[in-house]
């Protein structure tokens, strides 16, 4: 999981309520595990496949090459779309 996302997202949710930060990490990891079955079926935004997290307002941006899904970013959907686009352009 991209380190910046795991730290900032977990910190934010932990400040909201004790224990939610860990739940956030577990939920995102579960979402990432689902890519084993569903990689490539998600719509493309800003040049990457975008899978929405099931429990939090985050999106996982990834590419598929052959049988491998490469995760480029896990970003907060509450941010300005221009910020999201900039973050993804840095990673492409």
PyMOL commands that set and color helices and strands:
alter all, ss='L'
color gray80, all
select helices_A, chain A and resi 3-16+20-38+81-91
alter helices_A, ss='H'
color red, helices_A
select strands_A, chain A and resi 44-45+48-52+58-65+68-76
alter strands_A, ss='S'
color yellow, strands_A
deselect
rebuild
show_as cartoon
